[in-house]
C-alpha cells in the first residue's frame, strides 16, 4: 500500500502510511468507491472515477 500511496501522491516525503482502507465518498451524484490513505503527513482519496470540484 505504501507504493500505491506514493504513486498517487507523486511526492517523495518522509511521512509514513498509517492506514489504507476502502471507503465511499458521498456526493450529490451518489457514492464514489475509492481508497482512503492516511499518513503522518497527508490524507488522500483515490478512485477510478474522476471528481470535479467547483
C-alpha positions as CSV (number, residue, x, y, z in Angstrom):
1,X,0.0,0.0,0.0
2,X,2.9,2.4,0.7
3,X,4.0,2.1,-3.0
4,X,0.4,2.8,-4.2
5,X,0.1,5.7,-1.9
6,X,3.4,7.3,-3.1
7,X,2.3,6.8,-6.8
8,X,-1.0,8.6,-6.1
9,X,0.5,11.5,-4.2
10,X,3.5,11.6,-6.6
11,X,5.7,13.3,-4.0
12,X,8.6,11.9,-2.0
13,X,8.4,12.9,1.6
14,X,9.5,11.4,4.9
15,X,5.9,10.5,6.1
16,X,4.7,7.0,6.8
17,X,1.5,5.4,5.6
18,X,-0.5,4.8,8.8
19,X,-3.7,3.3,7.3
20,X,-5.3,2.5,4.0
21,X,-8.9,1.4,3.7
22,X,-11.7,1.1,1.1
23,X,-14.4,3.7,1.6
24,X,-17.2,5.6,-0.1
25,X,-17.1,9.3,-0.7
26,X,-20.7,10.7,-0.5
27,X,-21.6,13.2,-3.3
28,X,-24.8,14.7,-4.6
29,X,-24.5,12.4,-7.6
30,X,-24.2,9.3,-5.3
31,X,-21.4,7.5,-3.5
32,X,-18.0,7.0,-5.1
33,X,-16.0,4.0,-4.2
34,X,-12.3,4.5,-3.5
35,X,-9.3,4.1,-1.2
36,X,-8.6,6.4,1.7
37,X,-4.9,6.8,2.6
38,X,-3.9,8.3,6.0
39,X,-0.2,9.1,6.6
40,X,1.7,11.1,9.1
41,X,1.8,14.0,6.6
42,X,-1.2,13.7,4.3
43,X,-4.7,12.3,3.7
44,X,-5.6,11.2,0.2
45,X,-8.6,9.7,-1.6
46,X,-8.2,7.7,-4.8
47,X,-10.9,6.5,-7.1
48,X,-11.1,5.2,-10.6
49,X,-14.0,7.7,-11.2
50,X,-12.8,11.3,-11.7
51,X,-14.0,14.0,-9.5
52,X,-14.7,17.6,-10.5
53,X,-14.7,20.2,-7.8
54,X,-16.3,23.6,-8.4
